[in-house]
Amino acid sequence: MPVQAKQPLHLSRDGIPQRMTCNEVNALNSPVTNWRICLFEEYREDTNAYLKAGDVVRLFHAEQEMFLTGDTMGDDKYHAFLRKTARARSSDATSSKALWECEVVNPDPCRGGIGKWSSFYRFKHLMTGKYLAAAVDNDTTEDSNRNKLRGSENVYHLVTSNDGNIWTLFELNSTTIERLDQPIPRKSYIRIHHATTDTWVHSTDILIDKIQKKPVMHKIGLARHREDKEAFALMPVSPDEVRDLDFAHDAGQVIKKAADTWRDGTNLLPNVLKNLAKLMEQLVLFLIRKENSSIQQNILEVKGTPERDRQKLVREQDILKEVFNLVRAPFHSSGGRKPLLEFSELRDKRYESIRNLFRLCYQLVMWAQHNYRKNQEFIAEKYFEVMQSMIGFGVNAENTLTAMVNNNTKLLSTHIHMREIETFVNLLRKNRDPSYLDHLSALCVSKGSAVQSVQMLVCQVVLDDQNSDILVHISLENNEITLRWQENQTLKSHSLLEMARLANEGVVEMNRQIDYFKCQLDLFSNMCYGRQYLAIPQVRKQLPIDVVLRCMEERAFPFGLKASFCRIMLCVHVDTLPHESVTSLEYARLWNEIPTTLAEANQCPWKKPGTSSARSRDSILTGTSRRWSAADEVIGSTPTGYDKELVPLTC
């Protein structure tokens, strides 16, 4: 009824000519009219307490402590399996490949609603859109659990299907007594029953990925007999995690499309390059959870801590894979076609937008591997050569490579060889950039421990006579510290004290040379760190102890340079043979643990008997009381409880 007109609806007896089975409905001045209201469909307020159509869940096998996951095994075929994890708590091993969208089967496909124990369900893999389904399993591999459940019927196993056919229908059975018309709580323990084959889901010990180094994929079987222990926990997934997955998946598709375009020999339009660069910036902020920050900041200098789940997400959604495909796509040639771009052209101003895009790509890789061993090993195993080929072209590939292996001793020992060291040395010869010395220095030490295999490689290459032109040589001439170096085939010599004075006055060239020399000293100290005797004798010849001491004492030198000389003194001249580290003795004792009588000769066996009189705890207390008495005159109060204090016991 309209509120203002107060005229209710009226059903007229007059029909509609165009529709003979319909009658006209109009407004009536009289309030007398008869209508009956019927609900179109049952309505309930939205609630998060029960399982609903469209909910995203994880299915966690309670007995085996594994998640039901969908993934490939190195081929294009997708498998459904229980994934084994090495984590201490298996329930923490969350993966975007274990997300399933629950569909409540209804005669009307547009309707969903709350799921009940009597409902039929489909589970759609959120990442691929494939459905969980059943198929006959002809595998003859022996399995104790499968043999027990096999009976005389066929045995099935779970697979994935592209469409929702009758092989994708499941029922959920409660582990407790529940009425069939009751809704299913979101956090429930369930057994899964396949409706079409009348079989129950069960775990097996059969491995799908036997050929892998560390197999983790366990086949999921179906059999007639129900086993009570084959229960799954429904674990609801937050909407934020689903949104993260959607963003990462879409981003991976955009990068893949751009990489394929370049690989086919077609240049990307300027606006496409601009949008790709913007996407890389968003992905970097996404990793450190600053995507909603309103502060404008340089992405190459942004600070933060990456989130582990999002680092894992960019690997699982193939973002890292597509990023590396993108950075090498313009250099790809096939079928006699020349590549769109040569590495030497990256420094050309014409390709500034591409170089900037590649910088952002490597910045994304930098954050994706930060303190995450799994991503580091994934990148090193598949794309180490890609990064190495782009060192020295201004795209920060060398920074990313060094940061990745620096805190991972296994990667340093496995992937750093003579070729990598020589690459940095050749770059130093072309461009005396001190950052390359820093990269070599970082490779020698990992997590405070020397990596001897890398130290030996660096020592063999850097201290080779053929590479002496990349080093700065120091000597003491006429009681003055002098530096000599070669630049552009020209031998230069200068007093270090005069260089420090000019650098302090703002002379750029002197500042650059001192920075280079400081980085060289840091490299030498890391080459000798941990008593590396292949490097120590050769470095001692270049940096004798009298020269190092003189430089440490010189007040006019910059503090950073003097600190580098201190490290040289420690690693080259002090922490080496015949010196040995001595642990100082602890003389502190609890007062109540000191015996009543104690002879110093017993406490200090190196003293001859009779040279020291025996001291009792009472005599020590008497001496201590005198000290307290002297202190009382100053403090004005008598301390109490000193019988529990730590006192020094000296000889």
VENRA-V534031 format. One record per residue. N is the residue number from 1. RES is the residue in one letter. OMEGA is omega in whole degrees, -180 to 180 (* if undefined). Layout:
# VENRA-V534031
n/res/omega
N/RES/OMEGA
N/RES/OMEGA
This chain:
# VENRA-V534031
n/res/omega
1/M/175
2/P/-175
3/V/-176
4/Q/-175
5/A/-178
6/K/179
7/Q/-179
8/P/176
9/L/-178
10/H/177
11/L/-177
12/S/176
13/R/-178
14/D/178
15/G/178
16/I/-175
17/P/-177
18/Q/-179
19/R/-173
20/M/-178
21/T/-176
22/C/176
23/N/-179
24/E/175
25/V/-179
26/N/-180
27/A/-177
28/L/179
29/N/-180
30/S/180
31/P/-177
32/V/177
33/T/-175
34/N/175
35/W/174
36/R/-178
37/I/178
38/C/177
39/L/178
40/F/-179
41/E/179
42/E/-175
43/Y/174
44/R/176
45/E/180
46/D/-179
47/T/179
48/N/-177
49/A/-174
50/Y/178
51/L/-177
52/K/174
53/A/-179
54/G/177
55/D/177
56/V/-176
57/V/166
58/R/179
59/L/-173
60/F/179
61/H/-172
62/A/-177
63/E/-177
64/Q/-179
65/E/178
66/M/177
67/F/173
68/L/-169
69/T/174
70/G/-177
71/D/176
72/T/179
73/M/-178
74/G/176
75/D/-179
76/D/-178
77/K/180
78/Y/180
79/H/170
80/A/-173
81/F/171
82/L/-174
83/R/177
84/K/180
85/T/179
86/A/-179
87/R/180
88/A/175
89/R/-175
90/S/-178
91/S/178
92/D/-176
93/A/-179
94/T/-179
95/S/177
96/S/178
97/K/179
98/A/-180
99/L/-179
100/W/176
101/E/-177
102/C/176
103/E/176
104/V/-176
105/V/-178
106/N/177
107/P/175
108/D/-176
109/P/180
110/C/-178
111/R/178
112/G/177
113/G/-179
114/I/179
115/G/179
116/K/-180
117/W/180
118/S/-176
119/S/171
120/F/-174
121/Y/165
122/R/178
123/F/-178
124/K/179
125/H/-171
126/L/-176
127/M/-174
128/T/-177
129/G/179
130/K/-178
131/Y/173
132/L/-175
133/A/179
134/A/177
135/A/179
136/V/-179
137/D/179
138/N/-180
139/D/-178
140/T/180
141/T/-179
142/E/177
143/D/-174
144/S/-179
145/N/-179
146/R/179
147/N/-180
148/K/-176
149/L/-172
150/R/-176
151/G/180
152/S/-176
153/E/174
154/N/175
155/V/-179
156/Y/173
157/H/-178
158/L/177
159/V/176
160/T/-178
161/S/-179
162/N/-178
163/D/-177
164/G/179
165/N/-176
166/I/179
167/W/-179
168/T/-178
169/L/-180
170/F/170
171/E/179
172/L/-178
173/N/-177
174/S/176
175/T/175
176/T/-179
177/I/-180
178/E/174
179/R/-176
180/L/-179
181/D/179
182/Q/176
183/P/-178
184/I/175
185/P/-175
186/R/180
187/K/-177
188/S/169
189/Y/-173
190/I/165
191/R/-174
192/I/-178
193/H/178
194/H/-170
195/A/-174
196/T/-177
197/T/-178
198/D/-180
199/T/-177
200/W/180
201/V/177
202/H/180
203/S/176
204/T/174
205/D/-179
206/I/-179
207/L/177
208/I/-176
209/D/-178
210/K/-174
211/I/-178
212/Q/180
213/K/178
214/K/-178
215/P/-178
216/V/-173
217/M/-180
218/H/-180
219/K/177
220/I/-177
221/G/176
222/L/-179
223/A/-176
224/R/-174
225/H/179
226/R/177
227/E/-175
228/D/-176
229/K/180
230/E/-177
231/A/178
232/F/174
233/A/174
234/L/180
235/M/-180
236/P/-179
237/V/-177
238/S/177
239/P/179
240/D/180
241/E/178
242/V/178
243/R/177
244/D/179
245/L/179
246/D/180
247/F/-179
248/A/-180
249/H/-180
250/D/178
251/A/178
252/G/180
253/Q/179
254/V/-180
255/I/179
256/K/-180
257/K/179
258/A/179
259/A/179
260/D/178
261/T/178
262/W/-177
263/R/179
264/D/177
265/G/180
266/T/179
267/N/176
268/L/179
269/L/-179
270/P/-180
271/N/176
272/V/177
273/L/179
274/K/179
275/N/177
276/L/178
277/A/178
278/K/178
279/L/178
280/M/177
281/E/179
282/Q/179
283/L/177
284/V/178
285/L/177
286/F/-179
287/L/-178
288/I/177
289/R/174
290/K/-176
291/E/-179
292/N/-179
293/S/180
294/S/-178
295/I/177
296/Q/-178
297/Q/178
298/N/-175
299/I/-179
300/L/-179
301/E/-176
302/V/-180
303/K/178
304/G/178
305/T/-179
306/P/179
307/E/-173
308/R/-178
309/D/180
310/R/173
311/Q/178
312/K/-177
313/L/-178
314/V/174
315/R/-177
316/E/180
317/Q/174
318/D/177
319/I/178
320/L/178
321/K/-177
322/E/176
323/V/179
324/F/173
325/N/-179
326/L/-175
327/V/179
328/R/-177
329/A/-178
330/P/180
331/F/-178
332/H/176
333/S/-180
334/S/177
335/G/-180
336/G/180
337/R/178
338/K/177
339/P/179
340/L/-173
341/L/173
342/E/-179
343/F/-178
344/S/-179
345/E/-177
346/L/-179
347/R/178
348/D/-179
349/K/180
350/R/-176
351/Y/179
352/E/-179
353/S/178
354/I/179
355/R/178
356/N/177
357/L/-179
358/F/176
359/R/180
360/L/177
361/C/-179
362/Y/173
363/Q/176
364/L/178
365/V/179
366/M/-179
367/W/-178
368/A/-178
369/Q/-172
370/H/178
371/N/180
372/Y/-173
373/R/-177
374/K/179
375/N/179
376/Q/-180
377/E/178
378/F/-179
379/I/-177
380/A/-177
381/E/-172
382/K/-168
383/Y/-180
384/F/-179
385/E/178
386/V/179
387/M/-178
388/Q/-179
389/S/-177
390/M/177
391/I/175
392/G/-179
393/F/173
394/G/179
395/V/177
396/N/178
397/A/-179
398/E/177
399/N/-180
400/T/-180
401/L/-179
402/T/180
403/A/-177
404/M/-175
405/V/-173
406/N/-178
407/N/180
408/N/-176
409/T/-180
410/K/179
411/L/178
412/L/-178
413/S/-174
414/T/-168
415/H/179
416/I/-179
417/H/-179
418/M/-178
419/R/-179
420/E/-180
421/I/-180
422/E/177
423/T/179
424/F/-180
425/V/177
426/N/176
427/L/176
428/L/180
429/R/180
430/K/-175
431/N/-176
432/R/179
433/D/-178
434/P/180
435/S/178
436/Y/174
437/L/177
438/D/179
439/H/177
440/L/179
441/S/-179
442/A/-180
443/L/-175
444/C/-175
445/V/179
446/S/178
447/K/177
448/G/180
449/S/-180
450/A/174
451/V/-168
452/Q/-179
453/S/179
454/V/177
455/Q/-180
456/M/179
457/L/-180
458/V/-180
459/C/-179
460/Q/-176
461/V/-173
462/V/-177
463/L/175
464/D/-178
465/D/-180
466/Q/-179
467/N/-180
468/S/-178
469/D/180
470/I/-176
471/L/172
472/V/-177
473/H/-176
474/I/179
475/S/178
476/L/-177
477/E/-180
478/N/178
479/N/-180
480/E/-180
481/I/-177
482/T/176
483/L/176
484/R/178
485/W/-179
486/Q/-179
487/E/-179
488/N/179
489/Q/-180
490/T/179
491/L/-178
492/K/-180
493/S/-177
494/H/176
495/S/-180
496/L/178
497/L/178
498/E/178
499/M/179
500/A/179
501/R/180
502/L/178
503/A/178
504/N/178
505/E/175
506/G/177
507/V/-173
508/V/-177
509/E/179
510/M/176
511/N/-178
512/R/-180
513/Q/179
514/I/177
515/D/179
516/Y/-179
517/F/178
518/K/178
519/C/177
520/Q/177
521/L/178
522/D/177
523/L/180
524/F/-179
525/S/178
526/N/175
527/M/-178
528/C/-175
529/Y/-180
530/G/177
531/R/176
532/Q/-171
533/Y/171
534/L/-177
535/A/-172
536/I/-179
537/P/-178
538/Q/179
539/V/178
540/R/179
541/K/-179
542/Q/-178
543/L/179
544/P/-171
545/I/-180
546/D/178
547/V/-180
548/V/179
549/L/179
550/R/180
551/C/177
552/M/-177
553/E/-174
554/E/-177
555/R/-176
556/A/-179
557/F/176
558/P/-177
559/F/179
560/G/179
561/L/179
562/K/177
563/A/178
564/S/176
565/F/177
566/C/177
567/R/176
568/I/179
569/M/-178
570/L/-172
571/C/-174
572/V/-172
573/H/-176
574/V/-177
575/D/-178
576/T/178
577/L/4
578/P/-178
579/H/177
580/E/178
581/S/-178
582/V/178
583/T/-178
584/S/-179
585/L/177
586/E/-178
587/Y/-178
588/A/179
589/R/171
590/L/-175
591/W/-176
592/N/176
593/E/180
594/I/179
595/P/-180
596/T/174
597/T/-177
598/L/178
599/A/179
600/E/180
601/A/178
602/N/-180
603/Q/-178
604/C/-174
605/P/-179
606/W/177
607/K/-179
608/K/178
609/P/178
610/G/-179
611/T/180
612/S/179
613/S/178
614/A/180
615/R/178
616/S/178
617/R/179
618/D/180
619/S/177
620/I/180
621/L/179
622/T/178
623/G/179
624/T/-180
625/S/178
626/R/179
627/R/178
628/W/180
629/S/178
630/A/180
631/A/-179
632/D/-179
633/E/-179
634/V/-175
635/I/179
636/G/179
637/S/-179
638/T/179
639/P/179
640/T/176
641/G/-178
642/Y/179
643/D/179
644/K/-176
645/E/172
646/L/-180
647/V/179
648/P/177
649/L/-175
650/T/-179
651/C/*
